[in-house]
């Protein structure tokens, strides 16, 4: 617990660190103590990295992923498949798919999901830009890779309906039992998706 025994500047740092995802007060305190004892060049380098992060990172004007250039590395890569467009909610989702190595097409980051209760509608996302890309690029398939949550499903359903009359194939990523998972512990939606996404083995 942070108390008055901690100098004010240390208390402030701990409070700021607790704003990071998954970081509680104990972890934040350990991080602050590490930084306090770390060499000056490390701390100054970290501070410079954080400043550059905010100053130099911006949104790619094509796919809306993060970039420090005129285009992100994926949009600028001529080896990517141009006929496939994977639609994700966030850049974190994009990075997860990239790390899997299972996809070599292009992306479109919505920068969120539909959430009517929170006042987030279609025009608050990058949906108009998605439609514009479909008009300008030779896209044959749109892969809806929004998250299997209520908002993610609503977004996928909305996009599927929006695109149904366009000359493009629309698919939804399958979601089901993870590797190492146990069927008896899976929830109803997960089991339903696992069965719907089944494939023939012979």
CORTA-V819497 format. One record per helix or strand of 3 or more residues. SS is the DSSP state (helix for helix, strand for strand). FROM is the first residue (numbers start at 0). TO is the last residue. Records with the same first field share a line. If there is no record, write none. Layout:
SS=FROM-TO ; FROM-TO
//
This chain:
helix=7-16 ; 24-36 ; 39-55 ; 90-99 ; 115-117 ; 121-123 ; 126-135 ; 149-162 ; 182-184 ; 187-195
strand=83-87 ; 105-108 ; 140-143 ; 168-171
//
